[in-house]
């Protein structure tokens, strides 16, 4: 018995430290359990309050009908989103502009080529050639960044700028 007392006396600080750590652990566990209990108690009170105002079957029926309405709205939104997505693919997303001087005797870069492309590089390229006496405008369809009509160097440059996201 004396040996046990001697061991206890020698390691008293360790036993005290162990007791403190164990007490802190217990305290933390109690706080966690208390917070979960409080949350559960609030949910229980809310449920009881709803049950007092009506029949359980009636409440479940209401919830089921609300869930069905929600699912119908969700499906409608999915269809609308799909339509919007389809429209967005065909909308102009890429623009490339090149200004240039088409004729040496005309000052400034008043001629231009503008490429307007969708997400699949389909669209048009518009070119305006400015001269002293007249101005001509051309439009050429673009499919997969190519055209069935001959493209000028500036039009090709405008298409490349549009595909790279440069203006």
C-alpha positions in Angstrom: 0.0 0.0 0.0 2.9 2.3 0.8 4.4 1.6 -2.6 1.1 2.7 -4.2 1.1 5.9 -2.2 4.7 6.6 -3.1 4.0 6.1 -6.8 0.9 8.3 -6.4 2.9 11.1 -4.6 5.7 11.0 -7.2 3.3 11.3 -10.1 0.8 13.5 -8.5 1.3 16.3 -11.1 0.7 13.8 -13.9 -2.5 12.6 -12.2 -3.7 16.2 -11.7 -2.9 17.1 -15.3 -4.7 13.9 -16.5 -7.8 14.9 -14.4 -7.7 18.4 -15.8 -7.5 17.2 -19.4 -10.3 14.7 -18.7 -12.4 17.4 -17.2 -11.9 19.7 -20.2 -12.8 16.9 -22.6 -16.0 16.2 -20.6 -16.8 19.9 -20.7 -16.4 20.1 -24.5 -18.5 17.0 -24.9 -21.2 18.5 -22.7 -21.2 21.8 -24.8 -21.5 19.8 -28.0 -24.4 17.7 -26.7 -26.1 20.8 -25.3 -26.0 22.6 -28.6 -27.3 19.6 -30.5 -30.1 19.2 -27.8 -31.0 22.9 -28.2 -31.2 22.5 -32.0 -33.3 19.4 -31.7 -35.6 21.0 -29.1 -36.3 23.9 -31.5 -37.1 21.5 -34.3 -39.4 19.5 -31.9 -41.2 22.7 -30.8 -41.7 23.7 -34.4 -43.1 20.3 -35.2 -45.4 20.3 -32.2 -46.7 23.7 -33.1 -47.5 22.6 -36.6 -49.2 19.4 -35.3 -51.3 21.4 -32.9 -52.7 23.5 -35.8 -53.8 20.6 -37.9 -54.0 16.9 -38.6 -50.7 15.0 -39.4 -52.1 13.5 -42.6 -53.3 17.0 -43.7 -49.8 18.4 -43.1 -48.2 15.6 -45.0 -50.6 16.1 -47.9 -49.8 19.8 -48.0 -46.0 19.0 -48.0 -46.4 16.4 -50.7 -48.4 18.8 -52.9 -45.8 21.6 -52.3 -43.1 19.2 -53.3 -45.0 18.3 -56.5 -45.4 22.0 -57.3 -41.7 22.5 -56.7 -40.8 19.6 -59.0 -43.1 20.9 -61.8 -41.5 24.4 -61.5 -38.0 22.9 -61.5 -38.8 20.9 -64.7 -40.2 24.1 -66.3 -37.0 25.9 -65.4 -34.8 23.1 -66.8 -36.7 23.3 -70.1 -36.3 27.1 -70.3 -32.7 26.8 -69.4 -32.2 24.3 -72.2 -33.9 26.6 -74.7 -31.7 29.6 -73.5 -28.6 27.4 -73.8 -29.5 26.5 -77.4 -30.1 30.2 -78.2 -26.9 31.2 -76.6 -24.9 28.8 -78.7 -26.2 30.6 -81.8 -25.6 34.1 -80.5 -22.7 36.3 -81.4 -20.0 35.8 -78.9 -16.8 36.6 -80.8 -16.0 39.9 -82.5 -12.9 40.8 -84.4 -12.2 44.2 -86.0 -9.5 45.2 -88.4 -9.2 48.8 -89.7 -7.0 49.5 -92.7 -6.2 51.8 -95.5 -7.6 50.2 -98.7 -6.1 52.7 -101.1 -2.8 54.6 -100.9 -4.3 57.9 -102.1 -6.8 58.0 -99.2 -5.6 59.0 -95.7 -6.4 57.3 -92.5 -7.6 53.7 -91.8 -11.2 54.3 -92.9 -11.8 50.8 -94.4 -12.7 48.0 -92.0 -13.5 44.3 -91.7 -15.6 43.0 -88.8 -16.1 39.3 -88.0 -19.1 38.4 -85.9 -19.0 34.8 -84.8 -20.9 32.4 -82.5 -19.4 29.8 -80.2 -18.9 27.4 -83.1 -17.2 30.0 -85.3 -20.2 30.5 -87.5 -21.5 34.0 -88.5 -20.6 36.8 -90.9 -17.7 39.1 -91.8 -18.6 42.6 -92.9 -16.2 44.8 -94.8 -16.4 48.4 -95.8 -14.0 49.7 -98.4 -13.6 53.5 -98.2 -12.6 55.4 -101.4 -12.5 59.1 -102.1 -15.5 58.9 -104.4 -17.4 55.9 -103.1 -17.7 53.4 -100.3 -18.6 49.7 -100.8 -19.8 47.3 -98.1 -19.6 43.5 -98.3 -21.1 40.7 -96.2 -19.9 37.2 -96.4 -21.2 34.2 -94.5 -18.8 32.3 -92.3 -19.2 28.6 -91.4 -16.5 27.0 -89.1 -14.3 30.1 -89.6 -14.4 29.5 -93.4 -16.4 31.1 -96.3 -17.5 29.9 -99.7 -16.5 33.3 -101.0 -12.9 34.5 -101.3 -11.8 36.3 -98.2 -9.3 39.2 -98.2 -6.3 39.2 -95.9 -8.1 41.7 -93.6 -11.2 39.6 -93.4 -9.1 36.6 -92.5 -7.3 38.7 -89.9 -10.7 39.8 -88.4 -11.9 36.2 -88.2 -8.7 35.2 -86.5 -9.0 38.0 -84.0 -12.6 37.1 -83.2 -11.6 33.4 -82.7 -8.8 34.5 -80.3 -11.0 36.9 -78.4 -9.0 40.0 -79.6 -10.6 43.1 -80.8 
